[in-house]
Amino acid sequence: MPDKPIDLGVQVGPIAMKNPVATASGCGGYGEELAEFYDLSRLGAVVTKSITLRPREGHPPPRLVEVRAGMLNAIGLANVGLERFLEEKLPALARFDVPVIVNVAGSTPDEYVEVCRTLDAAEGVAGIELNVSCPNVDRGGMEFGTEPAAVARLADAVRQEVTRAALIVKLSPNVTDIAETARAAADAGADALSLVNTLRGMAIDPWTGRPALTNRTGGLSGPAVKPVAVYMVRRVWEKVAGPRQLPVIGLGGIQFPEDVVEFLRAGATAVAVGTANFVDPETCVTLVDGLRDALARLGLASVRDLIGRMETE
Ligand SMILES: Cc1cc2nc3c(=O)[nH]c(=O)nc-3n(C[C@H](O)[C@H](O)[C@H](O)COP(=O)(O)O)c2cc1C
C-alpha cells in the first residue's frame, strides 16, 4: 500500500498556503525574477519586494556586498511605486495559483495607510506585509519598527483600512526585546507576524578605508543571521504568538530543509527564503520537496505537527 501523502498545508491568518515555503521580500523582485526558473504555483506564497506610494530609485551602487557568512544590502527600497505595481507587476502574477503577499513601506504613516488601503481593494492581493523594519532608509522603515508604541500606532492605522487581505507585520531584529514589538503588532490586530528583517551591519575596505556600501550601513542577511532569527521566532512564539495562536512567518538564513524544520520547531507556521535565492534560484522549490522528505523521516503526517515542537526535557 502506498504511504499516506504528507500534508504540507498551513494557514496564515486568512491565507491558505499549500506548503509553508514563501519567497522573502526583496529577493525575487515582484515574483517575475524567480518565475524564470520554476512555476510559482509550487510555492506556499510569493512575497514581493517593498512597494512605496511613489517610485524609488534606491541608493546608488554599490548597494550589495558579500560578507563571510551572508550579505550586506542597502538597496534603499528601490521599486516601481504603487501605480506601476498595480498596472504591470500584480497582473503578471495572476496566472499563478499562489497567494500574493505585497510588502509595503513608507516614509510617513499616511503613506503606509494609502498604499495599504489601495492594495486591500486590489484583486489578487492575499496579504499585506508591513515593512516596519527596513534598516536602510533615513525616513520610515526602521524608525516605525523599533519602538513598540510606533509599531502599535502604524499597525492600528493600517488595520482600520485593511479589512479583506491578511495583515502581516514584519518585525526588526534591531531591538532589545522583539517580544515587545510583537505584542504591539498583535494588540493592533495583525493576522500574523513575520520575522526577522535584516540586522544592521557595516563593512569597511581595509586598504582604501572606504565603507563597502555607498550608504555606509546595510542589512545583514543569510546564514550568519539564522541562529538570531531562530531565537527571536522562539521568543515571539513563547511570549506572544503561541498563547494567542497567531501565526509566525520565520525567516533569516534559511537554505536547507533542516533549516525549515528548525524554524517550524521554534514556532513558525511558515517560512520565507531570501538570500539563498541568490545562491540557487530554485532553493524554494527544493525546500518544499526536502521538507516532505524530512517529515517522512520524522514519521509525521502533517507539517503542522512540527510547529513549536521543541523538546525541552
Ligand atoms: C537584497 C535584499 C533586498 C531586500 N529587500 C527587502 C524589502 O524590500 N523589504 C523587506 O521587508 N525586506 C527586504 N529584505 C529582507 C529579507 O526579506 C529578509 O527579511 C532578510 O534578508 C532575512 O532573510 P534571508 O537571510 O533569508 O535573506 C531584503 C533582503 C535582501 C538580501
The ligand as a Gaussian input file, in Angstrom:
#p B3LYP/6-31G(d) Opt

LIG

0 1
 C       18.832000      42.161000      -1.468000
 C       17.793000      42.184000      -0.394000
 C       16.682000      43.016000      -0.531000
 C       15.707000      43.052000       0.449000
 N       14.616000      43.858000       0.297000
 C       13.628000      43.860000       1.230000
 C       12.469000      44.652000       1.037000
 O       12.287000      45.336000       0.019000
 N       11.531000      44.638000       2.041000
 C       11.672000      43.867000       3.178000
 O       10.780000      43.871000       4.026000
 N       12.757000      43.079000       3.344000
 C       13.731000      43.060000       2.413000
 N       14.836000      42.264000       2.596000
 C       14.940000      41.426000       3.809000
 C       14.527000      39.974000       3.533000
 O       13.183000      39.892000       3.125000
 C       14.736000      39.094000       4.797000
 O       13.955000      39.596000       5.854000
 C       16.175000      39.032000       5.260000
 O       17.083000      39.103000       4.181000
 C       16.491000      37.767000       6.065000
 O       16.235000      36.600000       5.311000
 P       17.394000      35.831000       4.469000
 O       18.556000      35.629000       5.407000
 O       16.748000      34.545000       4.017000
 O       17.756000      36.719000       3.336000
 C       15.838000      42.230000       1.616000
 C       16.954000      41.391000       1.745000
 C       17.925000      41.359000       0.765000
 C       19.100000      40.431000       0.939000

